[in-house]
Amino acid sequence: MKDFLERPVSSTRAFAGGFIRVNRDEVLLPNGKRAIREYLLHPGASIIVPVHEGGRVVMVRQYRHAIGAHVIEFPAGKIDPGETGEQAARRELVEETGYEAASWERLYRLHPSVASSNEANEIFLARGLRHVGRREQPDEFLEVIEIPFARALEWVRQGEITDIKAVLCLLYLAGKGKM
């Protein structure tokens, strides 16, 4: 395989927000020319696929300002400093759904937008769910949805579930025969 590595020449912080930053880098291309690369720096996130006995999945519906729409997705959240992906997953599952899980399995790592972000998502399957009550966050408004796995796949085909992370998690589980 050929090496298309782009070598950094300079880097400038174009924006710094609460937890997202944007860099503007000048890079040296494999052909010797220079180019500008702008990309989002993200702390990473964990996505949880909570599954009840019998195959019902727990999802959440919330408004996403960036696209101006309500979205159905799996519980998820950013990984805080000093936290592992699994620790973030355990915390987010309780915060968003009110469930704890007896069994955790790391499925894979997903990079949702490789051309414009370094974001990496750790995907976890959570089973043996026990309801302990939500630890709601003051700035988070969501509805917990529990549906059969087959219905969630149907919602993907119908365009009801459009969040790429949820779509990929559902297709991954279907393809691996984990449901």
Summary of the structure (lengths in Angstrom):
residues: 179
radius of gyration: 18.5
end to end distance: 36.4
largest distance: 58.0
contacts: 500
relative contact order: 0.18
helix: 20%
strand: 45%
